[in-house]
Amino acid sequence: MAKQPVSKGGSTKVRFIMLEAEGAEGDIAQIAAAIQSALKPSQAVIQQRIAPAARPVASISDQSEASDPAEYDDADNEDEIVSASPRSVKDAKPRKYPSPKVLDVDLTAPLSFEEYANARNADNEKDRFLIVAAWFKEHRNETAIGINHVFTCYKKMRWPSGIADFAWPLRSLKKDGLMNTGGRGLYTINHIGSGRADELEKD
């Protein structure tokens, strides 16, 4: 005979009662009442089943984190994860600019740079750089200059030379269209810049 499958979802209850009584022959009625009382208890046993613990509802933030692991196989998602992680903060180091040097240039032969510069208004750094470039082109036949040329003239005129980035006026003059790039770290004054340098001449 095939065995019946046992249902795992239901419940099984077994009660075994054994009663032993001793008395006179006339006490059969009392014994029967005792048996009946044992088989049918006056108070039914109430079984309480403990309900399974309620599954906590995931919050919106939890749902956003509980994504399918397969989603993180894409390179784009990996980039997003890396970018979301906090980055180590590095100590900011000040940028180091090249230090200008004095060149071995003849500044005194006619027309000397001092005479040329004193005849013009040099009220700011860009005007002074423009004067230096114009003098080298007109009186020393050097069209391309760099920070060393300008620094040498600054020292001759005793102009303040404590400029951290000594090349910024040259870049600014190029941006204004008064100079062109003349090589690595060098700039050449163009005809617009020469005309502007002539406008700086004192009346």
C-alpha positions as CSV (number, residue, x, y, z in Angstrom):
1,M,0.0,0.0,0.0
2,A,1.4,3.3,-1.1
3,K,2.1,5.8,1.6
4,Q,0.1,8.9,1.6
5,P,2.2,12.0,1.2
6,V,2.5,14.0,4.4
7,S,1.3,17.5,4.1
8,K,3.9,19.9,5.4
9,G,1.6,22.8,5.6
10,G,-1.0,21.3,8.1
11,S,-0.7,20.3,11.8
12,T,-1.1,17.0,13.7
13,K,-2.5,16.6,17.2
14,V,-2.4,13.5,19.3
15,R,-4.0,13.0,22.7
16,F,-3.6,9.9,24.8
17,I,-5.5,9.6,28.0
18,M,-5.2,6.7,30.5
19,L,-7.5,6.5,33.5
20,E,-7.3,4.0,36.3
21,A,-10.1,3.9,39.0
22,E,-10.9,1.5,41.8
23,G,-14.1,1.4,43.8
24,A,-17.0,-0.7,44.9
25,E,-19.3,-2.4,42.4
26,G,-22.0,0.2,42.9
27,D,-19.8,3.0,42.0
28,I,-19.9,2.4,38.2
29,A,-21.8,5.6,37.7
30,Q,-19.2,7.7,39.4
31,I,-16.5,6.0,37.4
32,A,-18.3,6.7,34.1
33,A,-18.7,10.3,35.1
34,A,-15.0,10.5,35.8
35,I,-14.2,9.1,32.4
36,Q,-16.6,11.4,30.7
37,S,-15.1,14.4,32.5
38,A,-11.6,13.3,31.5
39,L,-12.5,12.9,27.8
40,K,-14.4,16.2,27.7
41,P,-12.6,18.8,29.7
42,S,-14.7,21.7,30.8
43,Q,-12.2,24.2,29.6
44,A,-10.9,24.0,26.0
45,V,-7.3,24.6,25.5
46,I,-6.8,27.6,23.3
47,Q,-3.8,27.4,21.0
48,Q,-2.2,30.6,20.0
49,R,0.0,30.6,17.0
50,I,2.7,33.2,16.8
51,A,2.4,35.1,13.6
52,P,5.6,35.5,11.6
53,A,7.4,38.7,12.2
54,A,6.3,41.3,9.8
55,R,9.0,42.0,7.1
56,P,10.1,45.6,7.5
57,V,9.2,47.9,4.6
58,A,12.3,49.2,2.9
59,S,12.6,52.9,2.8
60,I,13.1,54.8,-0.4
61,S,16.8,55.1,0.3
62,D,17.1,51.4,1.0
63,Q,15.3,50.5,-2.2
64,S,17.7,52.7,-4.2
65,E,20.6,50.8,-2.7
66,A,19.2,47.4,-3.1
67,S,19.8,47.2,-6.8
68,D,20.5,44.1,-8.9
69,P,24.2,43.3,-8.6
70,A,24.3,42.7,-12.3
71,E,23.8,46.5,-12.9
72,Y,27.3,47.2,-11.6
73,D,28.9,45.1,-14.3
74,D,28.7,48.1,-16.7
75,A,31.7,50.4,-16.9
76,D,29.5,53.5,-16.6
77,N,28.1,52.3,-13.3
78,E,31.5,51.5,-12.0
79,D,32.6,55.0,-12.8
80,E,29.6,56.4,-10.9
81,I,30.5,54.2,-7.9
82,V,34.1,55.4,-7.9
83,S,33.0,59.0,-8.2
84,A,30.6,58.7,-5.4
85,S,33.3,57.6,-3.0
86,P,35.0,60.3,-1.0
87,R,38.2,61.5,-2.5
88,S,41.3,62.0,-0.4
89,V,42.0,65.7,0.0
90,K,45.6,66.6,-1.0
91,D,47.4,69.5,0.4
92,A,47.2,72.3,-2.2
93,K,50.7,73.3,-3.3
94,P,51.4,76.7,-4.8
95,R,52.4,76.6,-8.5
96,K,56.0,77.2,-9.0
97,Y,56.9,79.6,-11.8
98,P,60.3,79.8,-13.5
99,S,62.6,82.4,-12.0
100,P,63.9,85.0,-14.5
101,K,67.6,85.8,-14.9
102,V,69.7,88.7,-15.9
103,L,71.1,88.5,-19.5
104,D,74.4,89.8,-20.7
105,V,72.9,92.5,-22.9
106,D,74.3,96.0,-23.8
107,L,71.7,98.4,-22.4
108,T,73.8,101.5,-22.6
109,A,74.8,101.8,-26.3
110,P,72.7,104.4,-28.1
111,L,69.8,104.5,-27.9
112,S,70.1,103.2,-24.3
113,F,67.1,101.5,-22.8
114,E,67.1,104.0,-20.0
115,E,66.7,106.9,-22.4
116,Y,64.0,105.1,-24.4
117,A,62.0,104.1,-21.3
118,N,62.2,107.6,-19.6
119,A,60.7,109.1,-22.8
120,R,57.6,107.0,-22.3
121,N,54.9,106.6,-19.7
122,A,55.2,103.3,-18.0
123,D,52.4,103.2,-15.5
124,N,51.7,99.5,-15.4
125,E,53.4,96.1,-16.0
126,K,51.9,95.6,-19.5
127,D,53.1,99.0,-20.7
128,R,56.6,98.3,-19.3
129,F,56.7,94.9,-21.0
130,L,55.6,96.5,-24.3
131,I,58.3,99.2,-24.0
132,V,61.0,96.5,-23.5
133,A,59.8,94.5,-26.5
134,A,59.7,97.7,-28.7
135,W,63.2,98.8,-27.6
136,F,64.7,95.3,-28.3
137,K,63.1,95.3,-31.8
138,E,64.0,98.9,-32.8
139,H,67.4,99.3,-31.2
140,R,68.9,95.8,-30.7
141,N,67.3,94.0,-33.7
142,E,65.8,91.3,-31.5
143,T,62.2,90.6,-32.3
144,A,61.7,87.6,-29.9
145,I,62.0,88.3,-26.2
146,G,61.2,86.4,-23.0
147,I,61.1,87.0,-19.3
148,N,64.9,87.2,-19.0
149,H,65.0,90.2,-21.4
150,V,62.3,92.0,-19.5
151,F,63.8,91.1,-16.1
152,T,67.2,92.5,-17.2
153,C,65.6,95.9,-18.2
154,Y,63.6,95.9,-14.9
155,K,66.8,95.6,-13.0
156,K,68.4,98.4,-15.0
157,M,65.5,100.8,-14.3
158,R,65.0,99.5,-10.7
159,W,61.4,98.8,-11.4
160,P,59.7,96.5,-8.9
161,S,60.4,93.0,-10.1
162,G,58.7,90.9,-7.3
163,I,56.2,89.4,-9.7
164,A,55.4,85.8,-9.0
165,D,54.4,84.9,-12.5
166,F,56.7,87.0,-14.5
167,A,55.3,85.9,-17.9
168,W,51.7,86.9,-17.3
169,P,52.1,90.4,-19.0
170,L,53.5,88.8,-22.1
171,R,50.6,86.3,-22.3
172,S,48.2,89.2,-21.7
173,L,49.7,91.3,-24.5
174,K,49.4,88.3,-26.8
175,K,45.8,87.9,-25.8
176,D,45.3,91.7,-26.6
177,G,46.7,91.2,-30.1
178,L,49.8,93.3,-29.4
179,M,52.3,90.4,-29.5
180,N,52.7,87.0,-31.1
181,T,54.3,83.7,-30.1
182,G,57.9,83.7,-31.1
183,G,58.9,80.2,-29.8
184,R,59.0,78.4,-26.5
185,G,58.7,81.0,-23.8
186,L,59.3,83.8,-26.4
187,Y,57.1,86.5,-27.8
188,T,57.4,89.0,-30.7
189,I,55.9,92.4,-30.8
190,N,53.8,93.0,-33.9
191,H,53.1,96.3,-35.8
192,I,50.0,96.9,-33.5
193,G,52.1,96.6,-30.4
194,S,54.8,98.9,-31.9
195,G,52.2,101.5,-32.6
196,R,50.9,101.2,-29.1
197,A,54.4,101.6,-27.7
198,D,54.8,104.9,-29.7
199,E,51.6,106.1,-28.2
200,L,53.2,105.8,-24.8
201,E,55.8,108.4,-25.7
202,K,55.6,111.6,-23.6
203,D,54.6,114.9,-25.2
